[in-house]
Amino acid sequence: MRTKSLKKNKINVITLGCSKNVYDSEVLMGQLKASGKEVEHEAPAESEGNIIVINTCGFIDNAKAESVNMILEYADKKERGLVDKVFVTGCLSERYRPDLEKEIPNVDQFFGTTELPQLLKALGADYKHELLGERLTTTPKNYAYLKIAEGCDRPCSFCAIPLMRGGHVSQPIEKLVKEAEGLAKNGVKELILIAQDLTYYGLDLYKKRNLAELLENLVKVEGIEWIRLHYAFPTGFPMDVLELMKREPKICNYIDIPLQHISDNVLKSMRRGTTQEKTTKLLKDFREAVPGMAIRTTLIVGYPGETQEDFEILKDFVQEMKFDRMGCFAYSHEENTHAYLLEDDVPDEVKQARANEIMELQSQISWDLNQEKVGQIFKCIIDRKEGGHFVGRTEFDSPDVDNEVLIDATKHYVKTGEFVNIKITEATEFDLYGEPVA
């Protein structure tokens, strides 16, 4: 191993997992920059720096494997003298720290999800309280995530998030407004509100579900044109949010509400606190309250005890509801969750076949819905230029997970980071093609 590098330290932060992890990495980087540290997010190999911080995901098997592989890769680079120090933080580290410390001793230190001050100290920086809400954003300049709460109080049987993130803690409205104002001053036009559970927002601080009041305050922030809602929970959804969505143009007619399943047998075992009847009514109420809204959901197939009949009920529901956007995952048997006590009795190949079947069904639904958009004009935000296309989104699409609008860059010029009216000329299952109109 080489001796400690004499060059100026450069910290490279690598983020794995969800948007909540992206947010945490941005907070870490903002703190490091304020302490005078040179820091970059996912720097290319030739300039990646000598100190590595890996922000891990511990949610399901695939995500855990990706995180472990990344840690092993950099532990090996440290062994070979290519980097000086490797620190690991995030959900995997929170959940499996003793095992990781034992199995990968070449990592300098592991930190949990609530140990930002300790991580900063290890990196030679001080935690600055006055920086609350200030981040070094890693997303394109026009949008940013706004994490309105941390943790979750729900008892869902399959989920390890409370083990990694703790109970639900809402952020105060005034703090979030200040953070939004700072983002807007830096050119952010779209806020994507994230939490493990938006529905629960405010119950701890204000003794009531207070998402609507938060939104009322955020729409007043100058420069913010779109506000998007991610990760709502179906039980106890605050319906006053829908009234606000309908009358307030800044709030996108879009909601991400993971339903996980619809068969009453599976919902009961999952401890979701709802039924097929209640869920179906909720979705119909959504569409009645905000006609034309886009509903995104995620589903889990292959949960312990899921029969072919349960799966057929789910398929029928997907066909009936025609979700605008959807993700579907094969169940992952997670230790220390309530469902871990059940037998993981659906074979892996059956889980995968069911997931593929649901996504094929959704692909056709998405194709049909997209054909209806041809000839229509949508206000789009332009995120980036990629290859021969400018890439944008409508208000019905969230970054990275939903449809994109592609504009031929050889024929048209549009400015990235700006809103443009686009006429849709063609559509596939998951992409729209269009051209700018005056």
C-alpha angles and dihedrals in degrees: 000000000000122000118260113295117257094204121100111281116255119191120213115197116202118194125203127179133017138357090267088064090048088055092050091050090051091053090049091049092048090054092047093049091050088055090055096256123147105237136170135180115238094336117198116266095255092059104022097130132236100268118062127197115189115197103202139203122221101176107112137354098272093048092047091050091051091051094047091048091051091050091049091048092056094039085057092048089052090050089052092048095247093122130023104215138016123197125182127204139158136064101326090051091048092051103038106022098133092049093046093048089052098043100039106033093162091077109098096220142345122218133191128231094269099045102090094130091052092047091050090050090053088052091051095253134117125234106244113205091193089066092069107149096009115122142165097240119218098189124089109288095255099063138036138177119247112200106208098178141011130218131008137254096195118116098219107163098220099046128099096183096103087053090056104030104028128219126337116286118178122210115233117260094237092054092050092048090052090049091049091050090053091050092048091052088056092055102268110150101172127052118198108201112214137179136137084259123010091181092068094051113136100009092111097041103032101021090238139070099273108175093116093055091049090051091048087058097043095052088062092062108111114236096024109113103166131038117187128194121221132183106011119171118231097222113083096359109180103242093196086076089067093053088052092046091054096051101033113074093198092065109081116235088240137104134181108210114167108213098176095196142351107209107107091224092056095040090054093050090045088054092229095151094228143081138223090258094051093045093049090050091049092054092047089050089051092053093044093050095045110024111207096019117150115236119200121190142170127219136197121215128188096038112164110284095012104151128201086256091055089050092049089052089053092048092050089050093051090049092048098044098044096204114210092223133013145173124195126197135190110241115263117208104229122195118236092024121115091246091056087078088064124080112262088226105159108092116240093242090053091049091052093045090052092048090050091048092052092048092048088053090048091047090060092045090050091049091052093047092047093052087060089061095059110112093019125114119230133185104240135187113222110225103178150327114257123179109313095344142073107225121216142158138222121228086264093065132073121205120271097001107054142051121305130211112228121204119191104246092198090064105028138037121209127168118248114237092028135103116248133177108240127191111214111231102170139009140200129183095283108009137061125206122207151148132235119259128195 
